[in-house]
Amino acid sequence: MKSNPKALTYSSTGVDVDVEAKAARILYEASKQTWQNRAETLGEVIVPFDDFAGLRFVRVDNLPKGTVMYGGSDGVATKAELAERADRFDTLAYDLIAMVCDDAVIRGGEPVLLKSVLDMNTLGPDDSRLHYIEELSRGYVAAAKEAGVVIINGELAQLNNRMGRMDRFSIEWSADVTWFAHESRLITGKDVRPDQAIIGLEETGLRCNGISLIRRILENEYGENWQTTDFNGKKLIDAALQPSQIYSATIVDMFGGWDLKRRARAALTGAAHISGGGIPEKLGRLLRASSLGAELDDPFTPCPLMLHCQELGNVADREAYRTWNMGQGMLLISDQPNEVITVAKNHGINAKIVGHITKKPGIRILNQGKFKKKEKWLDF
C-alpha cells in the first residue's frame, strides 16, 4: 500500500458535479419550453412551485370511459456516434423523439409525456462542453413541439471512461414516452382486408436503424475520418446525420387521437413504423393479425446514401430491405388513401400509394435497391 497517496476528487474522474448541475439546469429550462405543447389538454403540466428539483405532474382526472394508457422506450443508438463525428448535436432529439413517438401511433396511441436519460462520458472540469447540452436542448424543444409532446422529466449522468475515449464529447440517449388512446381507436391490424391500400410516408434519411452497417462500410471505404469526405455536394457526415422525420402528429391527426370529440380525418386499419428489421419485419409483424400479405409495387426510392453504401459494401438488395427503411419511414393501411395522403401533405410529408394488401401471405416488393436490375421483385 502506498503511503501518502495523492488526494483525489470526484472531478478528477471526469465527473464534476458543479458542471453537471449547470447542464441539468439547461435541460430543465428547455423542458419548460415544451410544456405549452399540451396546454389546456391531456398532458398539461402542473407545477405546484417552480423549482428545478421540484414536483411536476399532469392532470388526468375525468378522462372518458374507454381511455387507456401505455408507453414505450427507445433511443438514438449508434446515431449518436455520427453526431460526435460531426461535433454537432442540435438534430439528435428529432431521432430520439421519432423513435418513441412514431412507435406509439402505430397502435393508435397519442404520445403525451416524454422522459429521457442522457448518459455521457464527461462534461469536463469547466463550462467548455456545456454548449453541447445547449445544442441538444434546442433540438429537444423543436422536436417536442413537432411531435406535440411535453418533456416532464429527465436524468443525466457522466460515466467517464466507461464510454470509451474521453477526448471528445460522447453520449448515449434514450427516452420513455407515455401515450393515451381510446379503446375504440386502437389500431390492432385485425381490420386489415385484401385490396386495401398501403400508403407510404417518405423518409429521405437513415432514421436510427442500420447505422452500424453504414458506419462500417464508410470506414472501410474512406478510412477512420470518413466524415470529411464529400458526397453529392456536401459532407458524408451531413447526409448520414440527417434527422429523422417525425410522423406522430400527422398520424394522430388521421385517427383523431385519444379524445373522441376530435374528428378522425382518415380511417386507418394498420400502421407500421419502418425501423429495425425494415419492411419485411415491421410490415410482416402487422400482417400477422390478419394472416394476409402485401404487394408494394410502387415504393419510394431509398435515399442516395443508402444506395451508395449498398454499392460500396456490396450489400444485397434483400439484405438492405431487412436492414434500412429504404425510403419508407411509415406504412399505413387504409381504404381511404386519398384522405390519408391529404392529411400527410397538409403536414408537409410526402405520401403516396405504394401497394395493396393481398390474400396471399408474404410480402412482395418491387425492388428499388442498387442492384434491382438483377432481381426485379423481392419476396419475403
NUSE-28153 format. One record per residue (C-alpha): residue in one letter; x, y, z. Coordinates in nm, 4 decimals, decimal comma. Layout:
firo	xx	yy	zz
A	X	Y	Z
...
***
This chain:
firo	xx	yy	zz
M	0,0000	0,0000	0,0000
K	0,1354	0,3390	-0,1000
S	0,1879	0,5907	0,1764
N	0,0536	0,9438	0,1488
P	-0,1479	0,8842	-0,1703
K	-0,2346	1,1852	-0,3838
A	-0,5645	1,3345	-0,2785
L	-0,8343	1,2544	-0,5343
T	-1,1620	1,4280	-0,6111
Y	-1,4744	1,3234	-0,7957
S	-1,3863	1,5799	-1,0617
S	-1,0560	1,4043	-1,1301
T	-1,2506	1,1039	-1,2602
G	-1,4276	1,3225	-1,5168
V	-1,7399	1,3829	-1,3080
D	-1,7637	1,7443	-1,1974
V	-2,0880	1,7836	-1,0051
D	-2,0918	2,1624	-1,0386
V	-2,0719	2,1497	-1,4180
E	-2,3266	1,8674	-1,4208
A	-2,5678	2,0838	-1,2235
K	-2,5359	2,3569	-1,4855
A	-2,6077	2,1035	-1,7612
A	-2,9131	1,9761	-1,5754
R	-3,0397	2,3313	-1,5411
I	-3,0048	2,3860	-1,9181
L	-3,2107	2,0729	-1,9883
Y	-3,4705	2,1736	-1,7304
E	-3,5154	2,5174	-1,8833
A	-3,5540	2,3534	-2,2239
S	-3,8157	2,1120	-2,0929
K	-4,0189	2,4030	-1,9551
Q	-4,0492	2,5388	-2,3083
T	-4,2241	2,2177	-2,4145
W	-4,4986	2,2383	-2,1522
Q	-4,7021	2,4707	-2,3728
N	-4,7331	2,1856	-2,6268
R	-5,0112	2,0257	-2,4168
A	-5,1668	2,3383	-2,2657
E	-5,5373	2,3017	-2,1808
T	-5,5485	1,9371	-2,2866
L	-5,4448	1,5951	-2,1604
G	-5,0831	1,6234	-2,0557
E	-5,0967	1,9808	-1,9313
V	-4,8113	2,0156	-1,6842
I	-4,8979	2,1215	-1,3299
V	-4,6149	2,2815	-1,1290
P	-4,7018	2,3483	-0,7618
F	-4,3832	2,5538	-0,7296
D	-4,1290	2,6341	-0,9978
D	-3,8153	2,4631	-0,8797
F	-3,5547	2,2709	-1,0754
A	-3,5855	1,9663	-0,8474
G	-3,9489	2,0280	-0,7576
L	-4,2637	1,8279	-0,8114
R	-4,4220	1,8197	-1,1574
F	-4,7211	1,6196	-1,2703
V	-5,0064	1,6177	-1,5216
R	-5,3771	1,6212	-1,4586
V	-5,5614	1,3136	-1,5866
D	-5,8918	1,3254	-1,3984
N	-6,2296	1,2943	-1,5709
L	-6,0977	1,1013	-1,8698
P	-6,3719	0,9396	-2,0774
K	-6,4571	0,5765	-2,0163
G	-6,2520	0,3626	-2,2526
T	-5,9379	0,5739	-2,2254
V	-5,6262	0,3595	-2,1924
M	-5,2625	0,4401	-2,1240
Y	-4,9375	0,2703	-2,2189
G	-4,5800	0,3627	-2,3071
G	-4,2599	0,2646	-2,4777
S	-3,8846	0,3155	-2,4721
D	-3,6158	0,3580	-2,7352
G	-3,3007	0,5540	-2,8084
V	-3,0799	0,7013	-3,0787
A	-2,8376	0,4065	-3,0596
T	-2,5198	0,4479	-3,2649
K	-2,6511	0,7526	-3,4492
A	-2,5039	0,9366	-3,1522
E	-2,1614	0,8480	-3,2899
L	-2,2449	1,0381	-3,6080
A	-2,3229	1,3490	-3,4035
E	-1,9895	1,3056	-3,2259
R	-1,8067	1,2876	-3,5588
A	-1,9848	1,6000	-3,6801
D	-1,9261	1,7715	-3,3458
R	-2,2880	1,8839	-3,3723
F	-2,5778	1,7697	-3,1549
D	-2,8650	2,0010	-3,2468
T	-3,0624	1,7468	-3,4546
L	-3,0321	1,4329	-3,2429
A	-3,3524	1,4988	-3,0479
Y	-3,5510	1,4521	-3,3700
D	-3,4173	1,0978	-3,3885
L	-3,4908	1,0318	-3,0222
I	-3,8464	1,1603	-3,0339
A	-3,9228	0,9972	-3,3686
M	-3,8201	0,6568	-3,2368
V	-4,0528	0,6611	-2,9357
C	-4,3440	0,8711	-3,0612
D	-4,3719	0,7038	-3,4007
D	-4,3851	0,3670	-3,2271
A	-4,6778	0,4905	-3,0176
V	-4,9041	0,5990	-3,3030
I	-4,8902	0,2695	-3,4915
R	-5,1111	0,1270	-3,2129
G	-5,3477	0,4231	-3,2099
G	-5,1807	0,5967	-2,9188
E	-5,1351	0,9712	-2,8855
P	-4,7907	1,0499	-2,7396
V	-4,8198	1,2897	-2,4475
L	-4,5330	1,2706	-2,1954
L	-4,1631	1,2192	-2,2545
K	-3,8815	1,1389	-2,0111
S	-3,5218	1,0861	-2,1153
V	-3,1909	0,9538	-1,9864
L	-2,8769	1,1209	-2,1191
D	-2,5510	0,9382	-2,0446
M	-2,2213	1,0963	-2,1445
N	-1,8530	1,0414	-2,0919
T	-1,7704	1,3756	-1,9281
L	-1,8631	1,7410	-1,9277
G	-1,5104	1,8222	-1,8199
P	-1,3895	2,0364	-1,5293
D	-1,5263	2,3657	-1,6642
D	-1,8024	2,5077	-1,8848
S	-1,6312	2,4365	-2,2175
R	-1,8633	2,1471	-2,3079
L	-2,1905	2,2979	-2,1926
H	-2,2563	2,4258	-2,5448
Y	-2,3224	2,0624	-2,6429
I	-2,6014	2,0467	-2,3859
E	-2,7399	2,3714	-2,5232
E	-2,7390	2,2214	-2,8750
L	-2,9176	1,9094	-2,7539
S	-3,1715	2,1274	-2,5748
R	-3,2521	2,3397	-2,8799
G	-3,3265	2,0267	-3,0787
Y	-3,5249	1,8860	-2,7872
V	-3,7588	2,1851	-2,7786
A	-3,8118	2,1932	-3,1562
A	-3,8679	1,8173	-3,1924
A	-4,1069	1,8017	-2,8968
K	-4,3143	2,0801	-3,0499
E	-4,3300	1,8934	-3,3803
A	-4,4472	1,5776	-3,2027
G	-4,6866	1,7633	-2,9709
V	-4,5422	1,6180	-2,6502
V	-4,4173	1,7616	-2,3229
I	-4,0854	1,6752	-2,1625
I	-4,1743	1,6246	-1,7999
N	-3,8600	1,4716	-1,6565
G	-3,5110	1,3534	-1,7362
E	-3,1831	1,2304	-1,5975
L	-2,8221	1,2773	-1,6961
A	-2,5077	1,1007	-1,5841
Q	-2,1354	1,1259	-1,6531
L	-1,9848	0,7794	-1,6995
N	-1,6230	0,8845	-1,7715
N	-1,4110	0,6178	-1,9448
R	-1,6922	0,3625	-1,9263
M	-1,7913	0,5228	-2,2580
G	-1,4516	0,4905	-2,4212
R	-1,2423	0,7799	-2,5403
M	-1,2525	1,0969	-2,3339
D	-1,1064	1,3441	-2,5820
R	-1,4406	1,4167	-2,7473
F	-1,7923	1,4545	-2,6112
S	-1,9728	1,1189	-2,6334
I	-2,3290	1,0343	-2,5378
E	-2,5980	0,7697	-2,5241
W	-2,9564	0,8987	-2,5245
S	-3,2797	0,7117	-2,4621
A	-3,6356	0,8089	-2,3761
D	-3,9663	0,6799	-2,2427
V	-4,2952	0,8004	-2,3832
T	-4,6375	0,7752	-2,2211
W	-4,9287	0,7627	-2,4609
F	-5,3056	0,7656	-2,4251
A	-5,5688	0,6174	-2,6523
H	-5,9369	0,5419	-2,6688
E	-6,0130	0,1716	-2,6986
S	-6,2359	0,2336	-2,9975
R	-5,9458	0,3925	-3,1873
L	-5,6753	0,1367	-3,1172
I	-5,5061	0,0107	-3,4341
T	-5,4659	-0,3652	-3,3992
G	-5,4289	-0,4789	-3,7604
K	-5,7277	-0,7129	-3,7228
D	-5,9361	-0,4927	-3,9544
V	-5,6919	-0,5152	-4,2453
R	-5,8644	-0,6530	-4,5547
P	-5,7498	-0,7630	-4,9024
D	-5,7145	-0,4841	-5,1594
Q	-5,6861	-0,2082	-4,9001
A	-5,4253	0,0472	-4,9995
I	-5,0813	0,0721	-4,8451
I	-4,9695	0,4341	-4,8205
G	-4,6036	0,5149	-4,7715
L	-4,4763	0,8205	-4,5847
E	-4,1413	0,9104	-4,7335
E	-3,8168	0,9133	-4,5362
T	-3,5196	1,0753	-4,7115
G	-3,2633	0,9891	-4,4433
L	-3,1341	0,6925	-4,2457
R	-3,3509	0,7316	-3,9326
C	-3,1828	0,5356	-3,6475
N	-3,1597	0,1841	-3,7845
G	-2,8816	0,0024	-3,9619
I	-2,6371	0,2779	-3,8672
S	-2,3703	0,0291	-3,7587
L	-2,3597	-0,1156	-4,1094
I	-2,3411	0,2329	-4,2616
R	-2,0512	0,3217	-4,0334
R	-1,8631	0,0001	-4,1126
I	-1,8993	0,0489	-4,4876
L	-1,7906	0,4133	-4,4826
E	-1,4911	0,3446	-4,2604
N	-1,3814	0,0507	-4,4769
E	-1,4015	0,2657	-4,7895
Y	-1,2843	0,6087	-4,6728
G	-1,0876	0,5381	-4,3546
E	-1,1247	0,6417	-3,9922
N	-1,2049	1,0045	-4,0776
W	-1,4665	0,9259	-4,3416
Q	-1,6854	1,2132	-4,2195
T	-1,4713	1,4664	-4,4068
T	-1,5410	1,3060	-4,7470
D	-1,7563	1,4981	-4,9956
F	-2,0802	1,3408	-5,1146
N	-2,3369	1,4903	-5,3533
G	-2,2254	1,8444	-5,2832
K	-2,1964	1,8161	-4,9057
K	-2,0058	1,6167	-4,6454
L	-2,0845	1,2494	-4,5950
I	-2,1441	1,3142	-4,2268
D	-2,4197	1,5662	-4,3016
A	-2,6021	1,3159	-4,5196
A	-2,5661	1,0457	-4,2549
L	-2,6762	1,2725	-3,9699
Q	-2,9950	1,3960	-4,1389
P	-3,2593	1,3968	-3,8631
S	-3,5462	1,1504	-3,8676
Q	-3,8844	1,2652	-3,9920
I	-4,1355	1,2743	-3,7051
Y	-4,4699	1,1314	-3,8233
S	-4,6615	1,1043	-3,4961
A	-4,8557	1,4320	-3,5038
T	-4,9577	1,3623	-3,8633
I	-5,0932	1,0175	-3,7823
V	-5,2705	1,1387	-3,4684
D	-5,4433	1,3908	-3,6943
M	-5,5591	1,0997	-3,9115
F	-5,7150	0,8763	-3,6446
G	-5,8154	1,1608	-3,4118
G	-5,6103	1,0821	-3,1011
W	-5,7466	0,9788	-2,7609
D	-6,0319	1,2325	-2,7492
L	-6,3459	1,1187	-2,9298
K	-6,4534	1,4821	-2,9540
R	-6,1718	1,5292	-3,2032
R	-6,2758	1,4200	-3,5517
A	-6,0803	1,1473	-3,7290
R	-5,9705	1,2662	-4,0722
A	-5,8747	0,9332	-4,2279
A	-5,9532	0,5737	-4,1352
L	-5,6505	0,3525	-4,0651
T	-5,6658	-0,0241	-4,0267
G	-5,2937	-0,0734	-3,9831
A	-4,9655	0,1125	-3,9426
A	-4,6019	0,0042	-3,9462
H	-4,3045	0,2149	-3,8361
I	-4,0211	0,1052	-4,0651
S	-3,7331	0,0854	-3,8233
G	-3,5181	-0,2129	-3,7209
G	-3,5805	-0,5120	-3,9472
G	-3,7090	-0,2949	-4,2290
I	-4,0276	-0,3540	-4,4252
P	-4,0187	-0,7363	-4,4015
E	-4,0096	-0,7353	-4,0206
K	-4,2253	-0,4353	-3,9350
L	-4,4968	-0,4773	-4,2001
G	-4,4793	-0,8521	-4,1519
R	-4,5450	-0,8108	-3,7787
L	-4,8541	-0,6004	-3,8535
L	-4,9928	-0,8531	-4,1014
R	-4,9747	-1,1460	-3,8593
A	-5,3027	-1,0318	-3,7024
S	-5,4891	-1,0845	-4,0306
S	-5,2771	-1,3626	-4,1890
L	-5,2759	-1,1566	-4,5095
G	-4,9918	-1,0384	-4,7317
A	-4,8805	-0,7259	-4,9131
E	-4,7510	-0,6226	-5,2521
L	-4,5559	-0,2998	-5,2790
D	-4,5476	-0,2199	-5,6492
D	-4,4534	0,1490	-5,6259
P	-4,2362	0,2048	-5,3163
F	-4,0305	0,5157	-5,2587
T	-3,6681	0,5087	-5,3727
P	-3,4038	0,4758	-5,0986
C	-3,2039	0,7861	-5,0187
P	-2,8779	0,8323	-5,2143
L	-2,6585	0,7460	-4,9157
M	-2,8241	0,4058	-4,8764
L	-2,7705	0,3248	-5,2427
H	-2,4117	0,4499	-5,2201
C	-2,3425	0,2283	-4,9191
Q	-2,5070	-0,0662	-5,0906
E	-2,2632	-0,0288	-5,3777
L	-1,9557	0,0272	-5,1590
G	-2,0311	-0,2632	-4,9282
N	-2,1825	-0,4932	-5,1904
V	-2,4934	-0,5117	-4,9712
A	-2,7544	-0,7244	-5,1480
D	-3,0930	-0,5637	-5,2053
R	-3,2614	-0,8284	-4,9917
E	-3,0258	-0,7511	-4,7024
A	-3,0781	-0,3769	-4,7496
Y	-3,4559	-0,4111	-4,7214
R	-3,4102	-0,6126	-4,3996
T	-3,1762	-0,3507	-4,2512
W	-3,2776	0,0007	-4,3629
N	-3,6050	0,1854	-4,4238
M	-3,5268	0,2066	-4,7984
G	-3,7293	0,5260	-4,8420
Q	-4,0367	0,4398	-4,6349
G	-4,0448	0,5748	-4,2792
M	-4,4024	0,4649	-4,2202
L	-4,6516	0,2391	-4,3989
L	-5,0234	0,2958	-4,3400
I	-5,3129	0,0714	-4,4437
S	-5,6461	0,2262	-4,5300
D	-5,9466	0,2104	-4,7581
Q	-5,9344	0,5919	-4,7652
P	-5,5934	0,6503	-4,9256
N	-5,6778	0,9915	-5,0671
E	-5,7700	1,1227	-4,7229
V	-5,4514	0,9766	-4,5734
I	-5,2364	1,1395	-4,8400
T	-5,4137	1,4747	-4,7978
V	-5,3525	1,4812	-4,4217
A	-4,9873	1,3868	-4,4711
K	-4,9326	1,6580	-4,7282
N	-5,1034	1,9141	-4,5030
H	-4,8290	1,8308	-4,2523
G	-4,5573	1,8693	-4,5154
I	-4,4927	1,4961	-4,5543
N	-4,4631	1,3345	-4,8956
A	-4,7021	1,0401	-4,9252
K	-4,8340	0,8106	-5,1958
I	-4,9964	0,4711	-5,2516
V	-4,7078	0,2255	-5,2575
G	-4,9025	-0,1003	-5,2749
H	-5,2004	-0,3020	-5,1542
I	-5,2983	-0,5865	-4,9234
T	-5,3177	-0,9360	-5,0762
K	-5,4995	-1,2552	-4,9773
K	-5,1769	-1,4484	-5,0228
P	-4,9483	-1,4233	-4,7177
G	-4,5988	-1,2856	-4,7591
I	-4,4557	-0,9527	-4,8676
R	-4,3583	-0,8766	-5,2258
I	-4,1648	-0,5597	-5,3086
L	-4,0835	-0,4086	-5,6462
N	-3,7117	-0,3714	-5,5868
Q	-3,5729	-0,0162	-5,5711
G	-3,2331	-0,1185	-5,4373
K	-2,8954	-0,0626	-5,6007
F	-2,8963	-0,3985	-5,7784
K	-3,2599	-0,4005	-5,8905
K	-3,1634	-0,4942	-6,2457
K	-3,0556	-0,8349	-6,1164
E	-3,3764	-0,9044	-5,9236
K	-3,6918	-0,7111	-6,0146
W	-3,9100	-0,8399	-5,7296
L	-3,8132	-0,9342	-5,3755
D	-4,0264	-1,1872	-5,1901
F	-4,0189	-1,2169	-4,8126
***
